[in-house]
């Protein structure tokens, strides 16, 4: 035992050293080098297997001797899958031929009905073959395998049986989540929805019975075959029944990420996040992020690590990062990359031609049976390769040429916002910005408030873009410059010695635009708020507090006070909850149904539900939702209403990219789609609206309005108007600064360049489909 402890100590020390080295490498360079070594190892292993017909690699024994398995062993499909992944990476025909040969060795498992692992066997092999070659023969195999797997499903339990064991009545292990992708893909190929329904039923039932309150999972649940429900829950391969077996947590995480991708059911994304947060926040997750074989192993920190669990988690976390909001995306992507860096270090990765030609060392199969303990495993290699390919896809998209639509959006966002930010950062805003208003507006002193209007509304729209992480793209370099400019502008706005110092308490209109500015800070808490120096933060907080002087009007204005208070709570921990509660109660009293609020007691048929009400109500509740069950319930309801209102807004866009010129404040132009852009940024769109059809529709709208003659004056400032210069449309409360609320349409620029919103091919929106005589979803009212 003493020798084992000394060796483990040396291993951990060496692990920290080599991790520090790999941490310095760019992730693309690291994955390139690691995948190249992986290709060498896997080809070496293939050449060994070529001389052993009908067998598949499994592991090596303690003397380094290769251990193989028959095709019926549950891991038989992983080696073929690894070869397919490396064919994808290298483009080398030798890998394609090797992958085809190893895939053929598991073909007959499509008929297996006595083993749930047919998903592992067939989808890792034939699934990847179909994806990379399009061979129709693979489709037939996948459909047949799905039928075989479906025979193990019982409606009264709602799940697919894992083992034909006498020890348990109807055992289902968490690993079984990994076999559901076979079913969802079989539905896509065949059109037979029964496979999809079984997958969803299994995932729903597993979610209900397999997980503890902290997000961790049991390994096995035995179900009652007569009445449904569970009989007992155990952790068969872990330390004890209540322990968190690491690979089990990995299977659960990966399974629910995959099921969200396949179904877009939010409950699966929420569950994946719960599991990810359990893993990421566990006190026993080591510094290098490769888990012990069980999170509750009694000999931690001397317990063995499980590289296979780390590889599965890494791959799942990288994919999960593509589905969440940007804050969580950054968290999960960073953790996934850190796991890959650790696995790529000499602490876990074998040298060329060593380790039996497997890639990773230090995995744990079944500890209690002393089977495959501290050994290489084929599935560890498979998910390690997959994780690296997923990272490369993200990084390549970030570094690649910007999509034309995104470039167009960035160019026009800059065109609109630059005069405000450039001048305020240089203390020339008052000197250079014209203040166009109506005669009535001039009498109301709009010249005194227009500068804060321009600032607050510009920040409201540009903030999510400024919050994005830096990369090597031209856009990122531009963003870095604009972030610096914006921070300087904000500093000048609250610096009493600046020529552009803005008082937040000289007119009640200041409350409105302090709220839009506060909304911008809530949307960019790290780069925008966190980028300000302490003194500027203090001055900004005091400026926000100064708006408490003004009592809001009994209409959408109650949300301005609430938004300022939400900002104060978010960044100081203190606020006036009475103002927030008052706004929440008023808005609920003014709710008219089907996602429409009155603007006060009366209903106004205009765009204020989008301009102000839905976006601010959501953002306020997002800040306070975890304080009480009531706030949480209100937040969930508002999320649903926001989604519905986004649906309605999308349907207002004509096939040509125009929309109805109705109601007040039309001079805010495409800012009228604030709520639709926010729902897109937050991924709160209804399931039947694809992100790309929103991009296509809003791009058409922006082009329609931005191209109108007279939209800008000769110095680049926005003019009063809806489609060009139409000053007669402006209400008395509007001036030049007000117009910059149009920047709210650009919120989706806060989605990274590799998000499907930007990468997918253009698509028709609802009205374009409708007027072309194509099928589109019938509109249904929201009854909440």
N, C-alpha and C positions, 0 to 999 in steps of 0.2 A: 504494500500500500504506500509506503514511504517513497519507493522508486517511482510509482505511478504519479504521486503528487508532485515530485520534483520535475518529472518530465512534463506534466501538465503546466507547471509554473513556467518552465522554459518555453513551452509552446505559446502560452498567453503573452509572455514578454516579447517573443519573436513576432507574434501576431500583431501586437501594437506597433512594433518597429516597421514591419513591412506595410501595414495599413497606412502609416504616415507617408511612406514613399508613394504608394499607389494613389493616395489622396491628392498628390500634387499634379498628377497627370490629368490632362483634359479627358473627359469621359469618352469622347469619340476616339481618341488615340488609344485609350485603355481597352475599349471594346474591340477595336480593330486588331490590336495585338493579341488579345485574349481569344477572340474568335479564330484567329489564324492558328494559334496553338491548339485550340479545340479541334479544328479541322484536321490537323496533323494527327492528333490522338485518335479521333474517330475513324479516320481512314486506316490507321494502324490496326485498330480493333476490327474493322471490317475485313481486312486481309486475313486476320486470324479466323474470323467466323466463316469466311468463304470456304474454308476447308473443313467445316463442321456442319454438314447439311442438316436442315430441319431444326436447328437450335438457334437460340438467341442469347446474347450476353446478359448476365445478371449482376455479377460482382467478382471479387477475387477472395481467396482465402487468406489466412494470416501469412502464408508462405508466398503469396503473390500468384498462386495458381488460378487460372481463369475458371469461374463457375458459370455454366450456362443453364438455360431453362428450356423446356418445351414451349411450343406456341400457346398452350393453354395456361401458362403461368401469367399472373395478372400484369406483369411488367413487360410482356413480350412486344408491345407496340412502341415502346419508347425509343429503342435504338433506331428503328426505321424513321421515327419522327425527328430524331437528332440529325440523321443524315439528310432528311428533307430540308431542315432548317439551314444546314450548312451548304446545301445546294443553292438555297435562296441567297445565302451570303456570298458564296464564291462564284456562282454561275458555272461551276466546273461540271462538265458532262460526266466525269468519273463519279461524282457524288450522286448524280441523278440515277445512274445505273446501279450504284450500290444501294440507294434508297429503294428503288424498284424491287431489287432482289430481296431485301429484308422485309419489305412490305408484303410481298407474295408469301412469305413464310407464316404470316398470321391470317391469311385469307379465310381459312376454314372456320376461324373463330366468329365469323359473321353468323354462324348457325348456333352459337352457344346460348343455351337457355338456362343453364345451371350456375351461372356466374354473372354478377352485376358488372364486373370489370370489363365486359365487352366494350364499354365506352372507351376505356383506356387503350385497350388492344387495337380497336378498329379506328377510332377517330384520330389518335396520334399518328397512325400510319396512313390509312386510306384518306382520312380527312385532309391531311397535309398534301397528299398526292393529288387530290382533287383540286385543292386551292392553287397549287403550283403548276399543274399540267392541264387541268380541265378535262381529264380523261373521264368519259361518261361511264366507263366500267366501274370506277370508284363510287359513282353515285348509286349504282345497283347494290354494291357491297354495303354502303352506309345505310340504305333503306332496309335491307335484309337484317342487318345488325340491330337496327332500331326496333324492328318487329320482334326480334329475339329478346331484346332487353325488355320490351313491353310486356312479355309474358310473365315477368316477375312482379308486375304491378297488380295490386288488389285495391279495388275501389273503397272497400270499407276501412282500410287503413290509410289510403291516400298516398302511399309511398311504395317504392320499388324495394323488394326484399333483397338484402345483401347476401347473406349466407344461408345455405340449407343446413342449419345447425340444430341439433337436438338440445343444446344447452339453453337456447332462448326460443321463445314462441315464434317471433317474427322479427329477427334482428335487422336493423338498418344502421349502417355506420356513416359517419360524416363524410368519408371518402366518396360515398355514392353521389354527392353533389357534382363531382367531376365528370360523371357519366352522362349528365343531362344535356351537354352540348351536342352529343350524338343525336339526341331526340329533336332538339330545336332545328338542327341542320337538316334532318330527315324531312321535317315538315316543309322547310324552304325548298328542298329538292323535289319532293313528291306532291306537295299541296295537301297532304293528309294531316289535318289538324290534330288528330288524336295523339300523335307523338308530342306535340307542343303542350297539349293539355295535361298529359302525364307529367312532363317536366315541371310545369307550373305547380301542379298538385303536390309533387314531391318536394319542391322548394318551399312551398307554403307550409306544408306539414312539418318539414324539418325545422323551419324557422320557429314554429310554435313549440316544439317539444325538445329540440336538441340543445338549446342555448340557456345559459344561466343569466342572471340579471346583469352581471358585469360584462357580458358580451362573449365570454368564453364558452367553449362547446364540450359536451360529453363526446366520447368516442362512439358509443353504441346506445341506441334506444331500441328496446324490444316492445313491439306493439301488440295490442289485443286484437286478434283477427275476427272476433265476433262483434265487439262493441266499439272498436276503434280506440284511440287514445293509447297512452303508453302503459306498459306493465312495470318496466324498470329501466333505469339509465345507469350506464357504467362507462368506465374508461378502460377498456380492455387492454390497450397497449401502453397505457400511461403508468404513473406511479401508483395511483389509487383512483377510485371512482370519482372523486371530486377534484382531481388534479387537471391541469391544462396540458395535455399531451401536445407538443409543439407542432408536429406534422398535422395533427387533427385541426389545430387552429388555422394552419396554412390551407388545408383543403377547404375549410369553411369560407375563408376569405376569398380564395380564388373562385370558388363555386358561385358565390353571390355576386362578385364582380362580373363574372361571365353571364350569369342569368340576368343581370341588369342590362348588359350589352345586348342580349338576345331578345329581351321583352320590353325594356324601358319602364318596367314597373318600379316605382320609386321605393317601395318597401324593401326591395332587394339592394338598392343603392344604400339606403339607410342602414341595413343590416351589415353590408360590407364596411361601411364607415365605423359602425360599432366595433366590429371585429378588429379592424385596422387600428382603431384608437386603443383597444385593449392591448394589442401587441406592442404598439409604439410607446405606450405609457407604462408598461409593466416594469416594476422595480427590478425584476430579474432578467430583463433584456440586457445582455452584455454591451460593453462600450462599442465593440465592433459590429453589433447588431445581428450577429448570427446566434440564434437561440440555443439554449441548452435543450437537450432532447425532450425534456418536460419542464415547463415553467415552474413546477413545484418539486423538482428533483431534490431529494434531501441532502445531497452532497454538493450543492451549489456553494461556492464557485468552482468546485473541483469536478462538477458533473461534465459529462461528454457533451459536445456540441452536435447539432444535427444540420449539416450543410444542405441536406435535401429540403428540410423545412425552410431554411433561409432562402434557397433558390426559388421555391414555390411562392413564398411570401414576396420576394423581390419582384417577380414577374407580375403578380397580382397587384401590388402596390403601384407599379409603373402604369399599368392599365387603369387602375382606379383613379389615378391623378388626371386622366383625360376626361373623367365624367363629373368631377366635383367643381365647386367654386374655386377661385384662384388661390385663396388662402390655404384650403385643404389640399389643393393640387400641389402646391409648393411643398407642403409637409410630406405628403405621401411619395412624391417623386424624389425628394431629397433622401428619404429613408430607403426607398428602393435602390437608388444609385449607391447609397452607402453600403447596403448589403452586397451589391454586385462588386463594388471595390474590394470589400473584404474577401469575398469568395475568389476574386481574381488574384489575390495576394498569395505568396508562397505558403502562407499558413494553411490554406485550404486547397490550392490548386497544384496539381502535380506537374513536375517537369516533363518535358517531352520524353516519350518512350518509357516513362515510369508509370506506376500505379495500374499496371495491366492495360495501359492505354485508355483507361477511364480519365475523365477530366478532373473531377473533384474528389478530394479525400474527406474523411471525417463525417460520414453520414451514419445515422442509426436506424436500422430496420425495425426489429422487434426486440427490445431490451430484455423483457422477461424470459424470452426463449433463447437469449444469447445468439440471435440470428442476425447476421449482417450488422454487427455492432462495430462502430468506428471503421467503416469500410466504404469503398466507392459504390454508388448505386446508379443504375441507368436513368432513373427518373430525376435524380439530382442533376445530372448532366443535361437532360432534356430541358428542364425548366430554367436552368442557368443560361443555356444558349438562347432560349426564348426571351428571357429577361433582357439580355444584351441586344437582341434584335429589336425589341420594343423600344429600348432607350435610343437606339440608332435611328429608328423611324421618327421619334419625337425630335431628336437633335437635328436630323437632316431637314425635316420640315421647317424648323426654326431658322436654319441657315440658308435654306433655299430661297429662290427669288420669290418675292411677295406676290400673292395672287392679285391679278389686275383689279378686282373689286376692292380688295383691302387697300391697295395702293391708292385707288381713287378716293376711298373714304378718308384715308390719312391726309391726302393732299387737300381735300376740301375742309376737313376739320382744322388743319393748320391755316388754310386761307382765311377761315372765319375767325379763329381765336387769336391768331398772331398779333393783329393790331392792338388788342387789349393787353395781352401778356407782355409783348415787347415794350410797349410804351409804359406800362405800370412798372416793369422791372427797371426801366431807365428814368423813372420819376417824371415822365412827360405825358401821362394819361390825360390830365386836366387840360394840358396845353394843346394836345393833338386831337382828342376825341370830339367830334361834333355832337351836339345834342339836338337831334331833330325830334320835335314833338308837336302836338296840336296847340291851338291857341288856348284851349282850356287847360291843357297840360302845362303850358308855360305859366299860366296863372297859378297853378297848383305847385309850382316850384320844382318841376321835374329835373331841372338842371342840377339841383342839389343832391339828388339821389341816384342819378343815372350811372355814376361811376361804380358804386357798389353793386348796382344791378348788373353791369357788364362783368364785373369780377365774379360775383356769386354764381351767375348762370353759366359763365364759361367754365368755371371749376367744376360745377355740377356735372357737365358733360364730358370733360376731358380727363377727369380723375381716374377712372378705371384703366385708361390707356397708360397713364403715368405710373400706375401701380404694378405694371408688368415687370417681370425680371429682365435683367440685361442679358443679351447674347451677342453674337458676332455679326448680326445683320445690320444693314444700313438703317433700317427703321429704328433699331435699338439705339444707334448712335444719335439719330434725330431725337428720339425720346429722351435720352440723357440730357441733351441740350435744352429741351423744353421743360424738363423737370427743374433744371437749374434756373431757368428763366422764371418759372412759376413760383418757385420758392422765394426768389428775389422780389417778385411782384407782391407776394403775400406779406413779406417783411416790410416793404414800403407802405403797404396799405394800413398797417397799424403803428407805424413809426411816426410819432407826432412831429418830428423834425423834417419829414419828407414833404415835398411839394404836393405829393399825391396822398397824403394822410387822409383817411376816410373815417369820419365819425359815424358810429353805428346807432346813435341816439338823437339825431337831429330831425328825424321825420319818421312817422310810423311805417312808411314804405321800407325803411331799413330792416324792419322785422322780416319782411318777405325775403329779402336778398341775403340777409344773414342766414336764413334757413336754407336757401339754395347752396350757400357756401358751406354750411354745416353738413349738408347732404354730400357734398364733394369730399369732405374730410372723412366721412363715414365710409365712403367708397374707396378711399386710398389711405388707410390708417398707417401703413408702414412708410411708403415713399413720400407721401405728401405731408401728413401730420408728423410722422417720425423724422422727416427731413428738415423740419424747422428747428432752429436753435431754441433753447429753453426760454430765453427772454421773449422771443416772438410768440412762442406758444402761450406764455402768460398774458401777453398783451392781447392775443386773439381771444383767449378765454374771457378776459375782462370786457372785451368788446362785445362778445356774445351775451354776457350777463347784462350789459347795458341795455339790450333790447327788451328786457323785462319791463321797462318803463311803459311799453305800449301794450294796451289791451287789444287782443285780436278781434276782428269783426266776427259776427256770427255766421260764418260761411267757411270756405276752405282755409281761411286765415288761421283757424284754430290749430291747423297742422303746422303752421310756421312756428308758433310757440312750442309745440310739442317736439318738432324736429330740433330746434335749438337746445331744448332740455335733454333730448336723447344724445346729442353731441356732447353736452356737458357731462352726462352720466358716463358715456363711453370713455371720455378722456380725463375726467377728474374723479369719477366715482360718486359724484354728488349732483343732484338736480332737483327741480321742483316737480314732483310726481303729480301734483294736483293739475298742472297744465297738461300733462300727458293724459291723465285719466279723463279730464274734461273733454279733450279732443276725441278720445276713443269713444266715450259715451255719446257725444254729439254726432259723430259720424255714423254710429250704429243706429241712432234714432233717425238719421236722415237717409238711411239706406232704403232704396226704392225697389230693389230686386234685380236679378239677372246681372249682377256685377256693376250696377249703376247706383251711385250715391247722389243725393241732392247736394247742391252747393248752398248749404243752409237748409231751412225747411222746404224751400221750393226746388223744383227740378229745373235744371237748365240744360237744354240740348246743345251742348258745346263740347269742347275737348278738355275741360278742366278735370274730368275724371282721370285723364291720361297725363295732362300737364303737371298736376299737383297731387290729386287725392290718392290714387293708387300707389304711385311711387313713394310718396312721403309716409303714408300709412304703413306700407310694408317696411320701410327702412326704420321707422320708429319702433315697430314691434320686433324687428330683428334684433335690435339692441337690448330690449328688455324681456324677451320671450322666456328666458331661463329663470326669471325672478319668481314667477308664480305659475301655477297651472292655468289660471285664468288668462294671463298674457300669452301663454303657450297656445291655448285653445284659440284665442283671437288671431294669433300669428298664423296658425294652420288654416283658419278660415280665410284670412286675407290672402294667403298664398293661392288658395283655390280661386278666389275672386279675381286676383291679378291675372291668373292664367286665363280665366274666362274673358276678361276685358281685353287681353292681348289678342285672343281669338277674334273678338268683335272688330278690333282695330284693323287686323289683317284683312278682314272682309270688306273694309271700306276702301281699300286700294284697288283702283280700276285696272283693267288690263294694260292701260297706257301709263300707269304710275301716277295718276291724279287721284284726288280724294275730295269729298264734299266740302265746299267752302261754307261751313255753318258755324254759327255762334260767335262768341267773343274771341278776341286776341288771336285772330287769324294771322297777324303779322309775326307770330312766333314760328310761322312756317312749319317745317317738318319736326319741330319740337313737339308738335301735336301727337307724335308717336312715342313720346317719352316712355309710357307704360309698356308698349310693345318692345321697345329696345331694352328696357330694364328686365322684362320677363325673359328675353333672349339671353342677356348677360348672365342672369341667375339660373338659366336652364329651367325655367318655370313654364315653358310653352306647353300647351296641351299636346297629347301624344300624336294627334293627327296632323300637327303642323311641324314639318321638318325645318330645322334651323336654316337650311339653304334656301327654302322658299321665302323665308323672312328676309334673308340677305338680298335675294333677287328683287323682292317687292320694294324694300326700302331703298335699294340702289336706284330703282326706277323713279321713286319719289324724289330722292335727292337730285337726280339729274334733271327732273322736270322743273324743280324750283330754283336750283342753283344756276341754271342756264338762262333764266329769264333776264332780259335786258333791264338794267336799273336795279338789280338786287344789291349791288355794291356801288358806293360812290367812287369817284376817281382816285381816292386815297385808300380804298379797300375796306371802308367801314360799311356795315349793313345799313340799308335804308328801310324806311317804313313801307311794308307791302307784303302781299301774299304771293303774287306771281309777278315780280318786278317791283317798281316803285309805285305804290298806291297809298299815299299818306292819308287819304280820306278814310281808310279802313281802321286807322288807329284810334283806340279809345283814349280818353283824357289821362288815364293812368300810365300810358305807354310813352316811352322815349327811346332813343337809340340804344341805351344800355339794356332795355327790356328784351330787345330782339335776340340777344345771345343765348336765350333759352333754347333756341334751335339746336344748340350744340348737344342737347340731350339725346338726339337721335344717334349720336356716335358712341353710345355706351358699349355696343358689342365689340368695339376696338379693344376693350378690356379682355376679350377672349384671345388667347395666344394664336399666332399665325397658323399653327398646326391643328387648331380646333376644326371640327367638321363644318362649322358655320362658314369658314373661309376656304376649306380645301375641297368641298364637294362641288360637283358640276352645277351650274345654274339650273334652277327648277321653276316651273310655273307656280304662281300663287293662286289662291282660291278663285278669284274673279277671272283670272286669265284662263284657268281650266274651265270654269263655268261657261264663258262666252266662246270657248272653242268646242263646246259640246262634249267635253270629257267628263268622266266621273269625278265627283267631289263629295265631301262629307256634308250631309244635311245639318243645318244649324239647329241646336237644341238649347233651350234656356237653362240657366243655372238656378236651381231651387234652393239656394242657401243664402 
